[in-house]
């Protein structure tokens, strides 16, 4: 199956673009995707553990089973803001 992975901020520079298509076996999970991204894009490896994964615009845990043509967004941690 194929999934489309959207990358933001510095992640897109590390992967060479704002989006990549990843081939996975049927029944693959978000964790399987994370491992595949680590192999295909080793520059992402140090950051993957700190990312959130949104599948079709909903945050999912790493044991979530992916489906063909899912769109996965890799969400970097957010910091900052101000006290009000």
C-alpha positions in Angstrom: 0.0 0.0 0.0 1.0 3.6 -0.5 0.7 6.4 2.0 1.4 10.1 1.5 3.5 11.8 4.2 3.4 15.5 4.6 6.4 17.3 6.2 6.5 20.7 7.9 9.1 23.1 9.1 12.7 21.7 9.1 11.5 18.2 8.3 10.8 19.0 4.7 14.4 20.3 4.3 15.7 17.1 5.8 13.6 14.9 3.5 14.1 17.0 0.4 10.5 18.2 0.0 7.2 18.9 1.6 5.8 15.4 0.8 6.9 11.9 0.3 5.1 8.7 -0.7 6.0 5.6 1.2 5.3 2.0 0.3 4.2 -0.2 3.2 2.9 -3.7 3.6 -0.9 -4.2 4.2 -1.7 -3.9 7.9 1.3 -1.6 8.6 1.0 0.7 11.6 2.2 4.2 12.3 5.2 2.6 14.0 6.0 0.7 10.8 5.9 3.9 8.9 8.2 5.6 11.4 10.7 2.7 11.0 10.4 2.9 7.2 11.0 6.7 7.2 14.0 6.1 9.5 15.5 3.8 6.9 14.6 5.9 3.8 15.4 9.3 5.3 18.1 8.7 7.9 18.4 12.5 8.5 14.9 12.3 10.1 15.8 9.5 12.5 16.8 11.7 15.5 13.5 13.6 15.3 11.0 10.8 14.7 10.5 9.9 18.4 9.4 13.5 19.2 6.9 13.9 16.4 3.1 13.5 16.6 1.5 11.6 13.7 -1.9 12.8 12.3 -3.6 10.4 9.9 -6.2 12.0 7.7 -6.2 15.1 10.0 -6.7 13.1 13.3 -3.9 12.4 15.8 -3.1 8.7 16.1 -1.0 6.5 18.3 1.9 4.5 16.9 -0.2 1.2 17.0 -2.8 2.6 14.6 -3.2 0.5 11.5 -2.8 2.5 8.3 -4.8 2.1 5.1 -3.9 2.6 1.4 -3.8 6.2 0.4 -3.9 7.6 3.9 -2.4 11.0 4.3 -0.1 11.3 7.3 1.2 14.6 8.7 4.4 14.6 10.8 3.8 17.3 13.4 6.9 18.7 15.1 6.7 19.6 18.8 5.5 23.1 19.4 7.0 25.4 22.1 6.8 29.0 23.0 3.9 31.2 23.5 3.3 33.7 26.3 1.6 33.8 29.6 -1.5 35.9 29.8 
